[in-house]
Amino acid sequence: MSMVKRERSVKTDRRSDISKIRHSASHILAEAVLKLYPDVKLAIGPATEDGFYYDFEFAAPLPEEDLAKIEAEAKKLIREGRTFERSEKSIEEALKWAKDNKQPYKIELLEELQAKGEKMVSFYTSVANRHAELDSASPEIPKRVRDDKGVVQDDGSTTFTDLCEGPHITSSKEIGAFKLLTLAGAYWRGDEKNKMLTRIYGTAFATQKELDEYLAMLDEAKKRDHRKLGKELGIFTFDDDVGPGLPLWLPNGTVIIEELEKLARETEEKAGYKRVRTPHIAKESLYKKSGHLPYYVESMFPPMELEGEKYYLKAMNCPHHHKIFAAEPRSYRDLPLRLAEYGTCYRYEKSGELFGLMRARMLSMNDAHIYCSKEQFAQEFQAVNEMYLQYFKIFGIGKYVMRFSTHAPEGLGKKYVNEPKLWKETEAMVRKVLQDAKVPFVEIADEAAFYGPKIDVQVISSIGKEFSLATNQVDFAQPRRFNLTFTNAQGGEETPLCIHRAPLSTHERLIGFLLEHYAGKFPLWLSPVQVKILPINDKHSDYVNGIYQTLRKAGLRVELDQSNESIGKKIREAEVQKIPYMLVIGDKEKAEGTVAVRGRDKDDLGAMDTAKFVKHTHDEINQKR
């Protein structure tokens, strides 16, 4: 465990008890590994949203089958009822401890803290029931001796100390259920230039029932993994020659993208948005003016040198939209001005952090920037929140959390623009909008954007997985940096507020989420192939082709299976492809002028004529059921 900030996935505002349990379980894991592999080098071991992990450097590769042995040792330590005791050491004492124990990763962390001026650091020691009477019924507890007062004393082999920020639970017995899950490779500190370590993932719960439910959910999650489904359903692919984190959208995936863009265009047109397009690259001066380069340069691809100028791949659309606002004089009569773009951006995510579509280097963003006066702000900000809810209803997302992220005063001038008065004023405006609309939210300090407070919407999928999907951000800084103004009703000049919003996130993240949320069974309006025609034989090709052409003309995405396979195999193949409707056509259907309609979940909808089937599907598509 480390003194560095925990992974962002840990929700410090919720479930603090389970986080402490998991943080303590990570400590126990490290102790178990050290007992079994005395030469191991310890790195870091934070709690995460669903469990914990610890990174180790082993002398030799750790076989997968060793997980069972490590888990057994960890459970043995947990049953001892080990207590967690906090202590502090000076940086100098801590460095001596790390060097004496030959722990290079701890040394690196401590030297960084020393360079930052830290004087003291905390340690946690797990102790084998030091102050309890020896329990003769527990043969697994290491042998200890009593002092002259009858208190059981540690013999030196029953403690484990780690550099750790904490907090921890009181006793390991609060870890009611413990399970190690997988091994993975992980670069030290997520940097591919560093050494590859072995990461052991695990989870812990207060009760066995909770663990069993989680493992069942995990099994279901494996079936729904968007990377697996994306390959099986022909949605997207990655290629080494293209590069990591840069997805190639296959025809089926492109259909989904186009349907999502159609939904966004229709929704935004009704809401008064105007669509724009901007380049994929821009000069360095643009991003310096916006302030992104000082704050965001590590997340941008390296610059290109062209004609004595530096150009960057676009990592965000907002500076480009600001230039569009500034392209002509603006009056209060033009506001609010809502500029929308499905702009493709490129961000340098470290290789160790890439994860299918969820963490990619290409982002096709449902972006828009709303320029408005202070008087218009509340209505515009709430309208964006309502747009989220409209989309969530369409996608069947019933659970979500609004996270209101504010700044931290100590970060002004470093992490955040140095405008303390504007920070307080803008945060109060956002808070009031949420409170007036009675929108449930949680407030999180020190997670704002560098230019203003924001709302991040965490959505929960049908199997309970949480995703950061939509965002709604306030910007009081960039309009000033770009000298954006409008003429107010009194004839004076004012600087507008800017709202950054992305209610449909990016194509990459949204489609990844929906693949898992729907288990690949997209609703009819989103399904790449909506109908598959399955002839029982080839005797009625004219009738079958007539049905095919009728459905195409009706605007349905339809395929015709002309293989020589049995009808049973054709049905199974269509079910595997998760196609919503199968039309079986044989002698009976030809004679009656109908089709036998079958749903992908083995639903037999009976015989229909073509016109009735087309109406049925059009109703379902139009209602986005």
C-alpha positions as CSV (number, residue, x, y, z in Angstrom):
1,M,0.0,0.0,0.0
2,S,1.3,3.4,-0.7
3,M,1.2,7.0,0.4
4,V,0.1,8.1,-3.1
5,K,-3.5,9.0,-3.9
6,R,-5.8,6.0,-4.4
7,E,-7.1,5.1,-7.8
8,R,-9.8,7.4,-8.8
9,S,-12.2,4.5,-9.1
10,V,-12.5,4.4,-5.3
11,K,-15.5,6.4,-4.4
12,T,-14.5,8.3,-1.3
13,D,-17.9,9.7,-0.8
14,R,-19.6,6.3,-0.5
15,R,-19.1,2.9,1.0
16,S,-16.2,3.9,3.2
17,D,-16.6,0.8,5.4
18,I,-16.2,-1.6,2.5
19,S,-13.2,0.5,1.2
20,K,-11.5,0.0,4.6
21,I,-12.2,-3.7,4.5
22,R,-10.7,-4.0,1.1
23,H,-7.7,-1.8,1.9
24,S,-7.0,-4.0,4.9
25,A,-7.5,-7.1,2.7
26,S,-4.8,-5.7,0.4
27,H,-2.5,-5.4,3.4
28,I,-3.2,-9.0,4.3
29,L,-2.5,-10.1,0.8
30,A,0.9,-8.4,0.8
31,E,1.7,-10.1,4.2
32,A,0.7,-13.5,2.8
33,V,2.8,-13.1,-0.3
34,L,5.8,-11.9,1.7
35,K,5.6,-15.0,4.0
36,L,5.5,-17.3,1.0
37,Y,8.0,-15.5,-1.2
38,P,10.4,-13.7,1.2
39,D,12.4,-12.0,-1.6
40,V,9.4,-10.3,-3.2
41,K,9.4,-6.6,-3.7
42,L,6.3,-4.7,-2.7
43,A,4.9,-1.9,-4.7
44,I,1.4,-0.5,-4.0
45,G,-2.0,-2.0,-3.1
46,P,-5.1,0.3,-3.1
47,A,-8.7,-0.6,-2.7
48,T,-10.8,-0.2,-5.9
49,E,-14.5,0.1,-6.5
50,D,-15.0,-3.7,-6.6
51,G,-12.1,-5.0,-4.6
52,F,-8.4,-4.4,-4.3
53,Y,-5.1,-5.3,-5.9
54,Y,-1.4,-5.3,-5.0
55,D,1.5,-5.0,-7.3
56,F,4.6,-7.2,-6.7
57,E,8.0,-7.8,-8.3
58,F,8.7,-11.6,-8.1
59,A,12.1,-13.1,-8.7
60,A,10.4,-15.5,-11.2
61,P,7.0,-15.4,-13.0
62,L,4.1,-16.3,-10.7
63,P,2.1,-19.2,-12.0
64,E,-1.7,-18.8,-12.0
65,E,-2.1,-21.9,-9.8
66,D,-0.2,-20.2,-7.0
67,L,-3.2,-17.9,-6.4
68,A,-4.9,-20.7,-4.4
69,K,-1.8,-21.1,-2.1
70,I,-1.6,-17.4,-1.5
71,E,-5.4,-17.2,-0.8
72,A,-5.1,-20.0,1.7
73,E,-2.3,-18.2,3.5
74,A,-4.2,-14.9,3.5
75,K,-7.3,-16.6,4.9
76,K,-5.2,-18.1,7.7
77,L,-4.0,-14.7,8.6
78,I,-7.5,-13.3,8.6
79,R,-8.8,-16.0,10.9
80,E,-6.1,-15.0,13.5
81,G,-8.0,-11.8,14.1
82,R,-5.1,-9.6,13.3
83,T,-5.3,-6.0,14.5
84,F,-4.1,-3.0,12.5
85,E,-2.0,-0.5,14.4
86,R,-0.9,2.9,13.0
87,S,2.4,4.5,13.7
88,E,4.4,7.3,12.3
89,K,8.1,7.6,11.3
90,S,10.2,10.5,10.1
91,I,11.0,10.4,6.4
92,E,14.6,9.5,7.4
93,E,13.5,6.6,9.6
94,A,11.1,5.4,6.9
95,L,13.8,5.4,4.2
96,K,16.1,3.4,6.5
97,W,13.2,0.9,7.0
98,A,12.7,0.6,3.3
99,K,16.4,0.2,2.6
100,D,16.9,-2.3,5.4
101,N,14.0,-4.4,4.0
102,K,15.4,-4.0,0.4
103,Q,12.1,-2.5,-0.9
104,P,13.0,-0.3,-3.9
105,Y,9.5,0.8,-4.8
106,K,8.9,2.0,-1.2
107,I,12.2,3.9,-1.4
108,E,11.1,5.6,-4.6
109,L,7.7,6.7,-3.0
110,L,9.5,8.0,0.1
111,E,12.1,9.9,-1.8
112,E,9.3,11.6,-3.8
113,L,7.5,12.6,-0.5
114,Q,10.8,13.8,0.9
115,A,11.4,16.0,-2.2
116,K,7.9,17.5,-1.6
117,G,8.9,18.5,1.9
118,E,7.0,15.8,3.8
119,K,8.5,15.3,7.3
120,M,6.5,12.3,8.6
121,V,4.8,9.3,7.1
122,S,2.4,6.7,8.4
123,F,2.8,3.0,8.7
124,Y,0.3,0.2,9.5
125,T,1.3,-3.0,11.3
126,S,-0.9,-6.0,11.4
127,V,-0.4,-7.9,14.7
128,A,-1.5,-11.4,15.5
129,N,-3.8,-10.7,18.4
130,R,-1.1,-9.2,20.5
131,H,-3.2,-8.2,23.4
132,A,-5.5,-11.2,23.6
133,E,-5.1,-14.4,25.6
134,L,-3.7,-17.3,23.6
135,D,-6.5,-19.4,22.1
136,S,-5.5,-23.1,22.3
137,A,-8.5,-23.9,20.0
138,S,-6.8,-22.1,17.1
139,P,-3.8,-24.2,16.1
140,E,-3.1,-22.0,13.1
141,I,-2.1,-19.0,15.4
142,P,1.7,-18.9,15.5
143,K,3.3,-19.9,18.8
144,R,3.8,-17.0,21.2
145,V,4.8,-16.5,24.8
146,R,3.3,-14.6,27.7
147,D,5.2,-11.9,29.6
148,D,5.3,-11.8,33.3
149,K,1.9,-10.1,33.4
150,G,0.3,-12.9,31.3
151,V,-0.1,-10.8,28.2
152,V,0.7,-12.7,25.0
153,Q,3.8,-11.2,23.2
154,D,4.6,-11.3,19.6
155,D,7.7,-13.5,18.8
156,G,8.8,-11.3,15.9
157,S,7.3,-13.4,13.1
158,T,3.7,-12.5,13.6
159,T,3.7,-8.8,12.5
160,F,3.8,-7.2,9.1
161,T,4.5,-3.5,8.6
162,D,3.8,-1.5,5.4
163,L,4.1,2.1,4.4
164,C,0.4,3.1,4.3
165,E,-1.9,6.0,4.4
166,G,-4.8,4.0,5.8
167,P,-7.4,3.9,7.2
168,H,-7.9,0.3,8.2
169,I,-10.5,-1.8,10.0
170,T,-9.8,-2.7,13.6
171,S,-9.5,-6.5,13.2
172,S,-9.0,-8.7,10.2
173,K,-12.1,-10.7,11.4
174,E,-14.2,-7.8,9.9
175,I,-13.2,-9.3,6.6
176,G,-16.0,-11.7,6.4
177,A,-15.3,-13.1,3.0
178,F,-12.0,-12.9,1.0
179,K,-11.3,-14.1,-2.6
180,L,-8.3,-13.7,-4.9
181,L,-9.5,-13.3,-8.5
182,T,-6.8,-13.0,-11.2
183,L,-3.2,-12.2,-12.1
184,A,-2.2,-9.5,-14.5
185,G,0.8,-7.6,-15.7
186,A,1.0,-3.9,-14.7
187,Y,3.7,-1.4,-15.4
188,W,5.0,0.3,-12.3
189,R,2.9,3.5,-11.9
190,G,1.1,2.8,-15.2
191,D,4.1,3.9,-17.3
192,E,5.2,1.5,-20.0
193,K,8.8,2.8,-19.6
194,N,8.9,1.2,-16.1
195,K,9.3,-2.4,-15.1
196,M,6.4,-4.8,-15.6
197,L,5.1,-6.0,-12.2
198,T,2.7,-8.8,-11.3
199,R,-0.7,-7.5,-10.1
200,I,-2.9,-9.7,-8.0
201,Y,-6.6,-8.8,-8.0
202,G,-8.9,-9.7,-5.2
203,T,-12.1,-8.7,-3.5
204,A,-13.5,-8.8,0.1
205,F,-16.9,-8.3,1.7
206,A,-18.3,-8.2,5.1
207,T,-20.3,-11.4,4.5
208,Q,-20.0,-14.6,2.4
209,K,-23.5,-13.9,0.9
210,E,-22.3,-10.6,-0.5
211,L,-19.2,-12.3,-2.0
212,D,-21.3,-15.0,-3.6
213,E,-23.6,-12.4,-5.1
214,Y,-20.6,-10.5,-6.4
215,L,-19.0,-13.6,-7.9
216,A,-22.2,-14.5,-9.7
217,M,-22.3,-10.9,-11.0
218,L,-18.7,-11.3,-12.1
219,D,-19.5,-14.4,-14.0
220,E,-22.3,-12.6,-15.8
221,A,-20.0,-9.7,-16.4
222,K,-17.6,-12.0,-18.2
223,K,-20.3,-13.0,-20.6
224,R,-21.2,-9.4,-21.2
225,D,-17.6,-8.1,-21.5
226,H,-17.8,-5.5,-24.3
227,R,-14.5,-6.6,-25.8
228,K,-15.7,-10.2,-26.1
229,L,-19.1,-9.2,-27.5
230,G,-17.6,-6.6,-29.8
231,K,-15.6,-9.2,-31.5
232,E,-18.4,-11.8,-31.6
233,L,-20.9,-9.4,-33.1
234,G,-18.5,-7.6,-35.5
235,I,-18.8,-4.2,-33.8
236,F,-15.2,-3.1,-33.6
237,T,-11.6,-4.3,-33.7
238,F,-8.1,-3.2,-32.8
239,D,-5.0,-3.7,-35.0
240,D,-1.3,-3.5,-34.0
241,D,-0.5,-1.7,-37.3
242,V,-3.1,1.0,-36.4
243,G,-2.0,1.3,-32.8
244,P,-3.3,0.5,-29.3
245,G,-6.4,2.3,-28.1
246,L,-7.4,3.3,-31.7
247,P,-10.6,1.2,-32.6
248,L,-11.6,0.4,-36.1
249,W,-15.4,0.4,-36.4
250,L,-16.7,-2.5,-38.5
251,P,-19.9,-2.2,-40.5
252,N,-22.1,-3.3,-37.6
253,G,-20.5,-0.8,-35.2
254,T,-20.9,1.9,-37.8
255,V,-24.6,1.3,-38.0
256,I,-24.8,1.8,-34.2
257,I,-22.8,5.0,-34.4
258,E,-25.0,6.4,-37.1
259,E,-28.1,5.7,-35.1
260,L,-26.7,7.4,-32.1
261,E,-25.7,10.4,-34.1
262,K,-29.2,10.5,-35.6
263,L,-30.7,10.5,-32.1
264,A,-28.4,13.3,-31.0
265,R,-29.1,15.4,-34.1
266,E,-32.9,15.0,-33.6
267,T,-32.7,15.8,-29.9
268,E,-30.3,18.7,-30.3
269,E,-32.3,20.2,-33.2
270,K,-35.4,20.3,-31.0
271,A,-33.4,22.0,-28.3
272,G,-32.0,24.7,-30.5
273,Y,-28.5,23.5,-31.1
274,K,-26.5,24.5,-34.2
275,R,-24.0,21.9,-35.6
276,V,-20.4,22.7,-36.5
277,R,-17.3,20.9,-37.6
278,T,-13.7,21.5,-36.7
279,P,-10.2,20.2,-37.7
280,H,-8.5,17.2,-36.1
281,I,-5.3,19.3,-35.5
282,A,-4.5,22.8,-34.4
283,K,-1.5,25.0,-33.7
284,E,0.2,25.0,-30.3
285,S,-0.9,28.6,-29.7
286,L,-4.6,27.6,-29.6
287,Y,-4.1,25.2,-26.7
288,K,-1.8,27.6,-24.9
289,K,-4.5,30.3,-25.2
290,S,-7.1,27.8,-23.8
291,G,-4.9,26.9,-20.9
292,H,-5.0,23.2,-21.8
293,L,-1.3,22.8,-22.5
294,P,-0.1,23.7,-18.9
295,Y,-2.8,21.6,-17.3
296,Y,-3.4,18.8,-19.9
297,V,-0.2,18.3,-21.9
298,E,0.5,14.8,-20.4
299,S,-2.8,13.6,-21.9
300,M,-2.1,15.0,-25.4
301,F,-0.1,13.3,-28.2
302,P,3.3,14.8,-28.9
303,P,3.4,17.8,-31.3
304,M,4.2,17.7,-35.0
305,E,6.6,20.2,-36.5
306,L,5.2,21.8,-39.7
307,E,6.6,24.9,-41.4
308,G,8.3,26.0,-38.2
309,E,5.0,25.6,-36.2
310,K,4.0,23.0,-33.6
311,Y,0.7,21.3,-34.2
312,Y,-1.2,19.0,-31.8
313,L,-3.8,16.4,-32.4
314,K,-7.1,17.7,-31.1
315,A,-7.7,16.4,-27.5
316,M,-10.8,18.5,-26.9
317,N,-13.2,20.5,-29.1
318,C,-13.8,23.5,-26.8
319,P,-11.0,25.8,-28.1
320,H,-12.2,25.3,-31.6
321,H,-15.8,26.2,-30.7
322,H,-14.6,29.3,-28.9
323,K,-13.0,30.4,-32.1
324,I,-16.3,29.9,-33.9
325,F,-18.1,32.0,-31.3
326,A,-15.4,34.7,-31.8
327,A,-15.7,34.6,-35.6
328,E,-18.4,37.2,-35.7
329,P,-19.9,39.9,-33.4
330,R,-22.4,38.5,-30.9
331,S,-25.4,40.2,-29.3
332,Y,-27.5,39.2,-26.3
333,R,-30.2,38.4,-28.9
334,D,-27.9,35.6,-30.2
335,L,-27.7,34.0,-26.7
336,P,-27.9,31.3,-25.7
337,L,-25.7,30.0,-28.6
338,R,-25.5,26.2,-28.5
339,L,-22.8,24.8,-30.8
340,A,-22.7,21.0,-31.2
341,E,-20.3,18.6,-32.8
342,Y,-19.6,14.9,-32.9
343,G,-15.9,15.8,-32.9
344,T,-13.2,13.1,-32.9
345,C,-10.5,13.8,-30.3
346,Y,-7.3,12.0,-29.5
347,R,-5.9,11.6,-26.0
348,Y,-2.8,9.8,-24.9
349,E,-3.9,7.2,-22.4
350,K,-1.0,5.2,-21.0
351,S,-0.8,1.7,-22.4
352,G,-1.4,0.1,-19.0
353,E,-4.6,2.1,-18.6
354,L,-6.2,1.2,-22.0
355,F,-9.3,-0.9,-21.7
356,G,-11.2,-1.8,-24.9
357,L,-13.6,1.0,-25.7
358,M,-13.8,2.3,-22.1
359,R,-10.3,3.7,-22.1
360,A,-9.2,4.4,-25.7
361,R,-7.0,7.0,-27.4
362,M,-9.7,8.0,-30.0
363,L,-12.9,9.6,-28.7
364,S,-15.8,10.5,-30.9
365,M,-17.5,12.9,-28.5
366,N,-21.1,14.0,-28.3
367,D,-19.8,17.5,-27.6
368,A,-21.5,20.9,-27.4
369,H,-20.7,24.3,-25.9
370,I,-23.4,26.6,-24.7
371,Y,-22.6,30.3,-24.5
372,C,-25.0,32.2,-22.3
373,S,-25.4,35.1,-19.9
374,K,-25.5,34.6,-16.1
375,E,-29.3,35.1,-16.2
376,Q,-29.7,32.3,-18.7
377,F,-27.3,29.9,-16.9
378,A,-29.7,28.1,-14.6
379,Q,-32.2,27.3,-17.3
380,E,-29.5,26.1,-19.7
381,F,-27.6,24.0,-17.1
382,Q,-30.8,22.3,-16.0
383,A,-31.9,21.7,-19.6
384,V,-28.7,19.7,-20.1
385,N,-29.4,17.6,-16.9
386,E,-32.9,16.9,-18.3
387,M,-31.4,15.8,-21.6
388,Y,-29.4,13.2,-19.7
389,L,-32.6,11.9,-18.1
390,Q,-34.3,11.7,-21.5
391,Y,-31.5,9.6,-22.9
392,F,-31.3,7.4,-19.8
393,K,-35.0,6.6,-20.3
394,I,-34.4,5.6,-23.9
395,F,-31.5,3.3,-23.0
396,G,-33.3,1.8,-20.0
397,I,-30.8,3.2,-17.5
398,G,-32.7,3.4,-14.2
399,K,-29.8,3.9,-11.8
400,Y,-27.4,6.8,-11.9
401,V,-25.5,9.2,-9.5
402,M,-24.9,12.9,-10.2
403,R,-21.4,13.8,-8.9
404,F,-20.9,17.5,-8.4
405,S,-17.2,18.1,-8.5
406,T,-15.8,21.3,-6.9
407,H,-12.3,22.7,-6.6
408,A,-9.9,22.6,-3.6
409,P,-8.5,26.0,-2.6
410,E,-5.0,24.6,-2.2
411,G,-5.0,23.7,-5.9
412,L,-5.5,27.2,-7.2
413,G,-2.8,28.2,-9.6
414,K,-1.6,24.6,-9.9
415,K,-4.5,22.3,-10.7
416,Y,-7.1,25.0,-11.1
417,V,-7.2,28.5,-12.6
418,N,-6.4,31.0,-9.9
419,E,-9.8,32.8,-9.6
420,P,-11.0,32.1,-6.0
421,K,-14.0,34.5,-6.2
422,L,-15.3,33.0,-9.5
423,W,-14.9,29.5,-8.2
424,K,-17.1,30.2,-5.2
425,E,-19.7,32.1,-7.3
426,T,-19.9,29.4,-10.0
427,E,-20.1,26.5,-7.6
428,A,-22.9,28.2,-5.8
429,M,-24.8,28.7,-9.1
430,V,-24.5,25.0,-10.0
431,R,-25.4,23.9,-6.5
432,K,-28.5,26.1,-6.6
433,V,-29.6,24.6,-9.9
434,L,-29.4,21.1,-8.6
435,Q,-31.2,22.0,-5.3
436,D,-34.0,23.9,-7.0
437,A,-34.6,21.1,-9.4
438,K,-34.5,18.6,-6.5
439,V,-31.9,16.5,-8.4
440,P,-30.2,14.0,-6.1
441,F,-26.4,14.5,-6.1
442,V,-23.2,14.0,-4.2
443,E,-20.7,16.7,-3.8
444,I,-17.0,15.8,-4.3
445,A,-14.2,18.2,-3.5
446,D,-11.0,18.5,-5.6
447,E,-12.3,16.8,-8.8
448,A,-13.4,19.8,-10.8
449,A,-12.1,20.6,-14.3
450,F,-9.3,23.2,-14.3
451,Y,-11.7,25.9,-15.6
452,G,-14.7,25.3,-13.4
453,P,-17.0,23.0,-11.5
454,K,-18.7,20.0,-13.2
455,I,-21.3,17.3,-13.0
456,D,-20.2,13.8,-13.9
457,V,-23.0,11.3,-14.2
458,Q,-22.1,7.7,-13.0
459,V,-24.6,5.3,-14.6
460,I,-25.1,1.8,-13.3
461,S,-25.7,-1.0,-15.8
462,S,-28.2,-3.8,-15.6
463,I,-25.7,-6.0,-13.8
464,G,-24.6,-3.3,-11.3
465,K,-21.4,-2.1,-13.0
466,E,-20.8,1.6,-12.7
467,F,-19.5,3.8,-15.5
468,S,-18.7,7.4,-15.8
469,L,-20.8,8.4,-18.9
470,A,-22.0,11.9,-19.2
471,T,-20.6,15.3,-18.1
472,N,-21.9,18.8,-17.7
473,Q,-19.2,21.4,-17.0
474,V,-19.2,25.1,-16.3
475,D,-16.4,27.3,-17.7
476,F,-15.7,30.8,-16.4
477,A,-12.1,30.8,-17.5
478,Q,-11.8,30.1,-21.2
479,P,-14.2,32.7,-22.4
480,R,-12.0,35.3,-20.7
481,R,-8.8,33.8,-22.2
482,F,-10.3,34.0,-25.7
483,N,-11.7,37.5,-25.1
484,L,-15.2,36.3,-25.9
485,T,-17.8,39.0,-25.5
486,F,-21.4,39.8,-26.5
487,T,-23.2,43.2,-26.5
488,N,-25.7,43.3,-23.7
489,A,-29.1,45.0,-23.8
490,Q,-27.6,48.2,-22.4
491,G,-25.0,48.3,-25.2
492,G,-22.1,47.3,-23.1
493,E,-19.8,44.3,-23.5
494,E,-20.1,41.2,-21.3
495,T,-18.2,37.9,-21.1
496,P,-20.5,34.9,-21.5
497,L,-20.4,31.8,-19.4
498,C,-19.7,28.5,-21.2
499,I,-21.3,25.2,-20.5
500,H,-19.4,22.1,-21.8
501,R,-21.7,19.1,-22.1
502,A,-21.5,15.6,-23.4
503,P,-24.7,13.8,-22.5
504,L,-24.0,10.8,-24.8
505,S,-20.3,10.7,-23.8
506,T,-18.3,9.3,-26.7
507,H,-19.2,6.6,-29.2
508,E,-16.5,4.5,-27.7
509,R,-17.5,4.6,-24.1
510,L,-21.3,4.6,-24.8
511,I,-21.2,1.7,-27.1
512,G,-18.9,-0.2,-24.7
513,F,-21.4,0.5,-22.0
514,L,-24.5,-0.5,-24.0
515,L,-22.8,-3.8,-25.2
516,E,-22.5,-4.8,-21.5
517,H,-25.8,-3.3,-20.4
518,Y,-27.8,-5.1,-23.1
519,A,-25.5,-8.2,-23.2
520,G,-25.2,-7.5,-26.9
521,K,-29.0,-7.7,-27.4
522,F,-29.5,-4.1,-28.7
523,P,-33.0,-2.8,-29.0
524,L,-34.5,-3.0,-32.5
525,W,-33.7,0.7,-33.4
526,L,-30.0,0.2,-32.5
527,S,-29.5,-3.4,-33.8
528,P,-27.1,-3.5,-36.8
529,V,-29.2,-6.2,-38.4
530,Q,-32.8,-6.0,-37.4
531,V,-34.3,-8.9,-39.3
532,K,-32.9,-12.1,-40.8
533,I,-34.9,-14.1,-43.3
534,L,-34.4,-17.9,-42.9
535,P,-35.7,-20.0,-45.9
536,I,-36.4,-23.6,-45.0
537,N,-35.3,-24.6,-48.5
538,D,-34.6,-22.9,-51.8
539,K,-37.9,-23.8,-53.5
540,H,-39.5,-20.4,-53.0
541,S,-36.7,-18.0,-53.9
542,D,-38.9,-15.6,-55.7
543,Y,-41.2,-15.3,-52.7
544,V,-38.3,-15.0,-50.3
545,N,-36.5,-12.4,-52.4
546,G,-39.8,-10.4,-52.7
547,I,-40.0,-10.3,-48.8
548,Y,-36.4,-9.3,-48.7
549,Q,-36.9,-6.3,-51.1
550,T,-40.1,-5.2,-49.3
551,L,-38.4,-5.0,-46.0
552,R,-35.4,-3.1,-47.4
553,K,-37.8,-0.6,-49.0
554,A,-39.5,-0.2,-45.7
555,G,-36.1,0.9,-44.2
556,L,-35.4,-2.2,-42.2
557,R,-31.8,-3.5,-41.9
558,V,-32.4,-7.1,-43.2
559,E,-30.2,-10.0,-44.2
560,L,-31.1,-13.2,-46.1
561,D,-29.5,-16.5,-45.0
562,Q,-29.0,-18.4,-48.3
563,S,-26.8,-21.1,-46.8
564,N,-27.5,-24.8,-47.3
565,E,-27.7,-25.4,-43.5
566,S,-30.8,-26.9,-41.7
567,I,-33.4,-24.4,-40.4
568,G,-32.4,-25.3,-36.9
569,K,-28.8,-24.3,-37.5
570,K,-29.9,-21.1,-39.2
571,I,-32.0,-20.2,-36.2
572,R,-29.2,-21.0,-33.7
573,E,-26.8,-18.8,-35.8
574,A,-29.2,-15.9,-35.8
575,E,-29.7,-16.2,-32.1
576,V,-25.9,-16.2,-31.5
577,Q,-25.7,-13.0,-33.6
578,K,-28.5,-11.6,-31.3
579,I,-30.7,-10.5,-34.2
580,P,-34.0,-9.3,-32.9
581,Y,-36.3,-10.9,-35.5
582,M,-36.1,-14.1,-37.6
583,L,-38.6,-14.7,-40.4
584,V,-38.9,-18.4,-41.2
585,I,-40.3,-19.1,-44.7
586,G,-41.3,-22.6,-45.9
587,D,-44.1,-24.2,-47.9
588,K,-46.9,-23.1,-45.5
589,E,-45.8,-19.5,-45.4
590,K,-45.5,-19.3,-49.2
591,A,-49.0,-20.9,-49.6
592,E,-50.6,-18.5,-47.1
593,G,-48.6,-15.4,-48.1
594,T,-47.1,-14.9,-44.6
595,V,-43.9,-15.2,-42.7
596,A,-43.3,-17.1,-39.4
597,V,-41.9,-14.5,-36.9
598,R,-39.5,-15.6,-34.2
599,G,-37.8,-13.4,-31.6
600,R,-34.2,-13.8,-30.6
601,D,-35.2,-15.0,-27.1
602,K,-37.0,-18.0,-28.6
603,D,-40.3,-16.1,-28.7
604,D,-42.7,-17.5,-31.3
605,L,-44.8,-14.6,-32.5
606,G,-46.8,-16.6,-35.0
607,A,-47.5,-16.0,-38.7
608,M,-47.9,-12.4,-40.0
609,D,-48.3,-11.0,-43.4
610,T,-45.5,-8.6,-44.5
611,A,-47.4,-5.4,-44.0
612,K,-48.4,-6.3,-40.4
613,F,-44.8,-7.2,-39.6
614,V,-43.5,-4.0,-41.1
615,K,-46.0,-2.0,-39.0
616,H,-45.0,-4.0,-35.9
617,T,-41.3,-3.2,-36.4
618,H,-41.8,0.4,-37.3
619,D,-43.9,1.0,-34.1
620,E,-41.1,-0.6,-32.0
621,I,-38.4,1.5,-33.7
622,N,-40.3,4.8,-33.5
623,Q,-41.1,4.2,-29.8
624,K,-37.4,3.1,-29.2
625,R,-38.8,0.3,-27.0
